[in-house]
Amino acid sequence: MLFMNGSIESSNFSERLKELLFYHELTAKQLSVIIGISRATAYRWTKKPLQIKRKNLIAIADYFSCTIEFLIGRSNDDTKIKPKKCPDLTSQVKKIMNEQNISTYQFEKTSKFKCSYFNAWNKGYEPSVQILIDLADFFGCTIDYLVGRE
């Protein structure tokens, strides 16, 4: 399968999504039904840079059995992966902090994130792709690892 090679930009998601839809012979409308979003939202994702939320990003990557890194253009490796249930983001971030011996205090002082983000995530706030990219870069891991997909 041939996919575009690009830098990390939000428009890469739109291009990659269009390619996946074409390859799988799907329309944005069909994808919207599959992952449970509005048709207008799915259509917008194929047209311009976006603010897609974590849960929708995971749903799309799961449907196409690809990594989030591939889906947003951070990787050109289109190896199929098996979807799995992801933990909540706060638990996963705290797990990574523990693995890397980073205290909550250190996290808040050395990253651009405040610990109040944990409360927001626990209350259902879905971080954008950019927040996931920034967290993955801070921890030196993939977005898929960050959200618990690998």
Salt bridges, closest charged atoms under 4 A:
GLU15 OE2 - LYS18 NZ 2.96
GLU19 OE1 - ARG16 NE 3.80
ASP62 OD1 - ARG149 NH2 2.71
GLU69 OE1 - ARG74 NE 2.91
GLU99 OE2 - LYS95 NZ 3.72
GLU126 OE2 - ARG54 NH1 3.66
ASP134 OD2 - LYS112 NZ 2.57
ASP137 OD1 - ARG74 NH2 2.98
ASP144 OD1 - ARG149 NH1 2.65
